[in-house]
Amino acid sequence: MLPATYQGHKDVAVWSPFLYGTAVPVSPYVCQSLTQDQNAGGMLVNVKVNGRVKWKVGSWVSGKYHLFVNCPAFIRLAGDGIGATGPAIKYQIMQSCSVDV
């Protein structure tokens, strides 16, 4: 989960959640797909956000609205796994993100 934040007028917020795991069991059909992605040199991942948002104008505060974001991204893989040289992985957005409020 991402922490609740306040974003002022014309501010920009960057969220950096981590996705990680060690010795994560996967089913055989998922393992086959991951092996195919590894052999192809990359994998398509959908980065999704599902949350709530509200805004303030003067002293008036809106109700809560659901926020749905979907961003298809492509992660390049090295020969034996994810090709990252540090704690971060660079990815390329494959097409524009979909945002619904």
C-alpha positions in Angstrom: 0.0 0.0 0.0 1.1 3.5 -0.7 0.8 6.1 2.1 -1.8 8.8 2.0 -0.3 12.0 0.7 -1.3 15.7 0.2 -0.5 17.2 -3.1 -0.5 21.0 -3.3 -1.5 23.1 -6.4 0.8 22.3 -9.4 2.9 19.9 -7.2 4.3 16.6 -8.5 4.3 13.4 -6.4 6.5 10.4 -7.2 5.6 7.1 -5.6 8.3 4.4 -5.6 6.8 1.1 -4.3 8.9 -2.0 -4.4 7.9 -5.4 -5.8 10.2 -8.1 -4.6 10.3 -11.7 -3.4 12.7 -14.5 -2.7 12.0 -18.2 -3.4 8.5 -17.3 -4.6 6.7 -20.5 -5.8 4.9 -20.2 -9.2 2.7 -22.7 -11.0 4.2 -24.7 -13.9 2.3 -22.8 -16.6 3.4 -19.4 -15.1 7.0 -20.8 -15.1 6.7 -21.7 -18.8 5.5 -18.2 -19.6 8.3 -16.5 -17.6 10.9 -18.7 -19.3 9.4 -17.6 -22.7 9.6 -14.0 -21.6 13.2 -14.4 -20.4 14.2 -16.0 -23.8 12.5 -13.1 -25.6 14.4 -10.6 -23.6 11.6 -8.8 -21.9 8.2 -9.0 -20.2 5.0 -7.0 -20.4 3.7 -5.8 -17.0 0.6 -3.8 -16.3 1.3 -1.3 -13.6 -2.1 -0.7 -11.9 -3.2 1.8 -9.2 -6.6 1.5 -7.5 -7.2 4.1 -4.9 -9.3 7.1 -3.7 -8.8 10.8 -4.3 -10.5 13.9 -3.1 -9.7 17.6 -3.7 -10.1 20.9 -2.0 -11.2 24.3 -3.4 -10.9 27.0 -0.8 -12.6 25.6 2.3 -14.8 23.1 0.3 -13.6 19.5 0.2 -15.0 17.0 -2.3 -16.2 13.6 -1.5 -14.0 10.6 -2.2 -13.7 9.3 -5.8 -12.2 6.1 -6.9 -9.0 6.4 -9.0 -8.2 3.6 -11.5 -4.9 3.7 -13.4 -3.5 1.1 -15.9 -0.1 1.5 -17.5 1.3 -1.3 -19.7 5.0 -1.3 -19.3 7.8 -3.4 -20.9 10.7 -4.6 -18.7 13.9 -5.7 -20.4 15.4 -8.9 -19.0 19.0 -10.1 -18.9 20.0 -13.7 -19.7 19.4 -15.0 -16.1 16.7 -12.6 -14.9 15.9 -8.9 -14.6 18.8 -6.8 -16.0 19.1 -4.2 -13.2 22.3 -2.8 -11.9 21.0 -1.5 -8.6 17.8 -1.3 -6.6 15.7 0.1 -9.5 14.5 -1.3 -12.8 14.0 0.9 -15.8 10.9 0.2 -17.8 9.4 1.5 -21.0 5.7 2.5 -21.2 4.3 0.6 -24.2 1.3 2.8 -24.8 -0.4 5.7 -23.0 -1.8 5.0 -19.5 -5.5 4.7 -18.9 -6.9 6.8 -16.0 -10.5 6.8 -14.7 -11.8 8.9 -11.8 
